[in-house]
Amino acid sequence: MSTPRPLTPILALALLSLSVAPGCKKDGAEESAGAATGASGASGATGASGVAATGATGASGDTAATGASGATGASGATGATGATGATGATGATGATGADAATGEGTPTDDDAGLDEDGEDAPTGATGEPADPKQALLDEAATTKTKDDRAMAALEEAKALEATPRELAEIANKRASRLFRYPDRAQPFFEYAMQIDESYPDAPFQLAKMAANTGDIIRTKELLTEVKKRGGKRLLQTVEFDPTFALVVDDADVRKLWE
């Protein structure tokens, strides 16, 4: 029978390692688990921090929301009160000048001195002291005055030393305004022609009236009188005035301005 051989040192070490290994493995696992738990805890802590941070951010968000109330911004809307500046449109009250649209505005300088018919207003109508003679002449000139009164006013003005030319011009002015009423106009043209024998306008107007009635002889006589009174300027219009169509080609008439 053979004698047992002693264990070799290598085998002894192997057996020893087997008996010790389970405990080491357990401890390693626990350490790994602990580490993992710690990591999870750290993660949890991180999560908590994250939540807290988020919550804090939310709190900030709430504050921002408070800012979002824009109530202060709404004050800016108060700035819109500047629209009250539109009250400046009240300046459009100047449109009251639009009363002129009714024709009732303040008379312009161009309107001064004219009555409602566009005729010369009597002197002194603005409240200024009137010259008696001029007042009579103005009275005679306006067609608002009756014909008989107008003729009387001319005589009264003559008595106040109105010159023949002044009287002739006023009578001629009145008659010209009455030209469409020949029966009323003729007496004043004749008055003007007689009161101032150097005044050419009155016989010229009478010549027109005669031409309108077809009285060629009377027309030629009156145009000749215009020539005698130095009315060359008036005679030069005969050629272009259709009123004188009946006499314009008459040799005697043409000699008056040629």
Residue pairs with C-beta under 8 A, 6 or more apart in sequence:
97 105
99 105
112 126
113 120
113 121
114 120
114 121
115 121
115 122
115 125
115 142
115 144
117 142
117 143
117 144
119 141
119 142
119 143
119 144
119 177
120 138
120 141
120 142
121 138
122 130
122 135
122 138
122 139
122 142
123 130
123 131
123 134
123 135
123 138
124 130
124 131
124 135
132 160
133 157
133 160
133 161
133 162
136 153
136 154
136 156
136 157
136 160
136 162
137 153
137 154
137 157
137 162
137 166
137 167
137 170
139 145
139 149
139 150
139 153
140 150
140 151
140 153
140 154
140 157
140 170
140 171
140 174
141 150
141 170
141 173
141 174
142 174
143 174
143 177
143 178
145 153
147 184
147 187
147 188
150 174
150 188
151 187
151 188
151 191
154 162
154 167
154 170
154 171
154 191
157 166
157 167
157 170
158 167
158 195
164 195
164 196
164 199
165 196
165 198
165 199
167 191
167 192
167 195
167 196
168 191
168 192
168 193
168 195
168 196
168 199
168 201
168 202
169 192
169 199
169 201
171 188
171 189
171 191
171 192
171 195
171 202
172 188
172 189
172 192
172 199
172 201
172 202
172 205
174 188
175 185
175 186
175 187
175 188
175 189
175 192
175 202
175 205
176 185
176 205
178 184
178 185
178 188
179 185
179 205
179 209
182 209
182 212
185 209
186 206
186 209
189 202
189 205
189 206
189 209
190 202
190 206
192 199
192 201
192 202
193 199
193 202
193 203
193 206
193 225
196 202
197 229
198 229
198 230
199 229
200 225
200 226
200 229
200 230
200 231
200 234
201 231
201 234
203 222
203 223
203 225
203 226
203 229
203 231
204 222
204 223
204 226
204 231
204 234
204 235
206 222
207 218
207 219
207 222
207 223
207 226
207 244
208 241
208 243
208 244
210 218
210 219
210 222
211 219
211 243
211 244
211 245
211 246
211 247
212 243
214 246
216 246
216 247
216 250
219 244
219 246
219 247
220 247
220 250
220 252
220 253
223 235
223 238
223 247
223 253
223 256
224 256
226 234
226 235
226 256
227 235
227 256
232 257
235 256
235 257
236 257
238 244
238 247
238 248
238 253
238 256
238 257
239 248
239 254
239 257
244 253
247 253
248 254
